[in-house]
Amino acid sequence: MSFWNDKRVLVTGGQGFLGSHLMEELRSRGCANLFAPSEKEFDLRDTAQIQACLKALTPNVVIHLAAVVGGIGANRAHPGRFFYDNMIMGVHLVEECRLAGVEKVTLLGTVCAYPKFTPVPFKEDDIWSGYPEETNAPYGLAKKMLLVQSQAYRQEYGFNSIFLLPVNLYGPRDNFNPESSHVIPALIKKAIEARDSGADEMVCWGTGSATREFLYVKDCARGIALATEKYNDADPVNLGSGMEISIKDLVRLIADIVGFKGRIVWDDTKPDGQPRRCLDTSRARERFGFEASVPFEEGLRETIQWYVS
């Protein structure tokens, strides 16, 4: 924890879902000089504003979480925006950090960067073995270019940046806006509204056959902190829990927890997204000692309790 004592740390996206939990984690580790400016203060799509941010805050360490994100619907509606904004923010930020002499940059990628038919569990070495699932490929590829940049800058400039690949996150403070939310908050909101309205059925996207892995947000924040403290290599590293659940079983679990007794109806005109997602998490354990600790149902109950309250 002494790593953080004398560090000035900039967390982009530090006021968001994951960012707010990471800020708490870093404070608990003794980081006193911690900065999380908003988009209104410094728009990372503008190079001049990135330069102004780094000049004003003079960070030693930058953790880049800021991103334009959403579920399948949002990705399908805004592929151009999701590609451009995520790509331009990351590429300019890393370059300006290099020019400003920042000691270390931690970059957050996405499980959407993996090929559509990656062998399960996903190993980091398979990340280039095919094209991502089509509905979120622009977002996944924009993020994956930061891995290329990170490795290229380490090779040419000796620049210390690391690249992490978190799986789908969930937890308190998640985004429950139906226009842009991911699967767990979307299903929680839908199940509670169906219960409260007395509906006899709840309609869900797809067939329910796709599988997903989920990582509790506080676990992810701890993983990012550990990697920033201890990991200094070029290889990308998965952050996950190692569990896998079908969307059909996830819906039943959420319905049971919130007390929705009606039928589950599947709208198979809507896409399932990637057929399966489950990460090999051994590299994170071996390289910097990270393992998820929050059981899935426990984390799910805490998320539902937060939303209800």
N, C-alpha and C positions, 0 to 999 in steps of 0.2 A: 504493500500500500504506500510505501515511501516514494514510489514512482510518481505519485500525484502531488506530493508536497510542494514542489517548486515549479509546477507546470501551469502555464496559462493555456486553457483548453477551450477551443471553439467547437460547439456542437451545432452544425447546420440542421435545421428541422428540430431543434431542441425544444420547441413549444408544441410539437405534435404528439401523436399517440406513443410511439416508441421513444421519441426524444425526451418526453417528460419523465418517463421511467428511468431512462439513462441518466438524466440529470440527478435524480435522487440517488441512483447507484454510485455515481462519481462523488457526490457530496459525502456519502457514507464511507468512501474510501479515502477521504481526506483532501479532496480537490477543492481548494478555496477560490481559485481564480478561474471561474467557469462562466462562459458566455454563450447565450443562445438568442441572438438577435432575430427579429421577425422578418418576414419577406418585405414588409413595408419599410423597415429600416435599411435593409440591403437586399436587393433583388439579385439573386445569383445567376440570372440569365444575362446580366449586364456586366461585362468585364470591368468597366470602370468602378462599379459598385463593389465587386469582389475586391479590387485593389484597395478601395477606401475602407472596406471592412477589415482587411488584414493589417492595414496601416494603423487603424484606430485601436484594434484589439491586441495586436502583436502576439498571436498565439504561438506556442511551441508545438502544440498538438492540435490537429483538426480531425474531427470525426464527422464524416459526411453522411447524414441521414436524410437530408432534404430531398423530396421526390414528389412527383405527381403520380398518385397511385389510385387504384380502384379495383372493383371486381370485374367479372367477365363483361357485364353490360357497359361499364364505363370504358373499358379497353376497346370494345367494339365501336363505341360511339366516337372515341377521340384517339385513334391510333396515331395521327400526325402529331397532336399535342403531346401525347405520352412519349413519343420518340424524341421530338425536338427538345422539349423542356428538360427531360432527364439527361439527355446526351449533352446538351450545351452547358447545363449547370455543372456537371461533373468534370467535363473536359477542361473548361476554363478555370474551375476552382483548383484542380490539381496543378495546372501550369502556373497559376499565380502563386500557389503555395511553394512550388519549387523556386520561383524567382524571388520570393520573399524570404527564403531560407527557413521555412517551417521544418522542424525536426522530423515529424512523423505525421502521416495521414492514414486514417482508417476509413476504407471505402465499403459501403454496404451495397451489395448486389441484390439478386433476387433468385428464388428458385425457378422463376419464369424463364431464366436464361438457359435452363437445361433443354436438350432436345425433347421433342414430343414423346418419343418412344425410348427413353433412356432405360436401360436395365435397372431393375429395383433390387436393392436400394441404390440410389444415385451416388456414384462415386465422383469425386471432383475431377478425376482424369477423363471422365466421359463427357465433359461439358462441351467439347467441340465435335462430338460424334454425330451431329445431325441438327436439323432446323427446329426451333422452338414451336410449341403448340400455337396455331395460327391466331387465335383470339387475343393472345397477349404477346405475340412475337415482337412487335415494335418496341414495347416497353422492355422486354427481356433482352433484346439485342442492344438497346441503348445502354442499359446497365452493364452488359457484358463487355462493351467497348472500354469501360473503365478498368477492367482487368487487363486488357491489352495495353492500355496507357500505363497502368501501374507497373507492369512487368518491363515495358520498354524503357520507362524512366529509371527504373532500378538498374537496368543493363547499361544505359548510356550515361546517366548522371549520378548513379549511386544513391538515388532518392529513395527514402524509406517510406514506402506506402504498402499497406496490406489490404487484401480483398476478402470479404466475408460473404457467404451465401446463406442468408436466413431463409427458413421455410415459412409457410403461412403463420402469421402471428395472431394472437387473440388475447383478450384481457380487459380489465377496467380501463375506461377512457377511449375505447375503440370508437371508430366512426360508424354510427348507426344510421346515417343518411342513406335511404334506399337507392338513391341515384348513383352512389359511388362506393357503398360499403362492400366489404368482402363477405365470404360465405357465412361465417359464424354470427357476426352481428346482424346480418340480413335475416338469417333463420330465427334468431332469438326474437327480433322485432316482429317477424311474421307470426311466430307461434304465440307470443303474448297477445298480439292484436286479435288473432283467431280465437284464443281462449276467452278474452274479455268481451268479444262481440257475440259469443255463443255460436260461432260458426260450426257447421258439422264437417267441414273439410278444409284442408290447407293445401294450396297448390304450390309445388316446388319445381324449379327449373331442372330440365334434363331427365335422365333415367334413374339417377341415384346410384349408378354402378361405379362411377369414378371414385377413386380413393384419394385421401389427403392426409398429410402429416401436419400437426399443429404444434407450435411452441409458445408457451406462456410468455407474455411480454417481459415480465420481470426476469425470467430465465435468460431471455435474449439480451437484455440490458447487461446482465452479469457476464454473459459470454463476450460481448463487445468490450467491456472493461478489461476482462482477462486477456483478450487478444491484444488490445492496445498496450497493456503492461508488458506482455511476455513474448509476443510473436513478432518476428522481424524477417520473414521470408517471402519469396515470390509466389509460392503456391496458393491458390484459392482454398478456402476452408469453409465447409458446411457448418451451419449452426442449426441444429434440430433436436428433436426429442427421440427420434428413432421409432415412434409409433406410427401406425397406419390405420385409418378408419374409412369405411365407405361413406359416401354422402347419405345413402339410405339409412345406415346405422346412426349417423350423426343427427339426422332429422328426428329419428325415433328417440334418441337420448335427450335432445333438447325438448321435445314435446313432453316426455315423461317428467323432466325436471320442472318445467313451467306448469304442468298440469293440463295440457291440451289433450282432450280425449277423442277428437274427431278423426276422420280418415285423412291419410296423406295421399294426394293425387299428384302424379308426375306429368309435367308438360314436356313431352319428348320432342316438341318442335324447337325447344331451346337447347343450346349446346351444353355438353358436359364439361368442356374444357379438357385439360390434359387427362389421359386415361388413369394414370396412377402417379402418386407422388409420395416418396418415402426416401429419406436421406441416409447415407452411410455417415455416421457421426464420429467415426473412430479417429479421424485426423485431428479434430478439435480436442478430443480427449488426450491424444498423444502429444500434440504440439504445445498446448497451453492449459491442459487440465480442466476443460469445460465438459460438464454433463448436465443435462436438464434434471431438475429436481421436483417440479410441481406435477403431480399426477393429473391426467387430462380432465377427469370428471371434477376433481377439486377446483381446477382453474376455471372450468366451464361454469360451475356454480357461483364462483366469485364474480365472474363476468356478468352473469344474469342478475345477481344481487346488486351489483353496481348500477346496471342499467335500470332496474326496477326502482332503486332508491333515487 
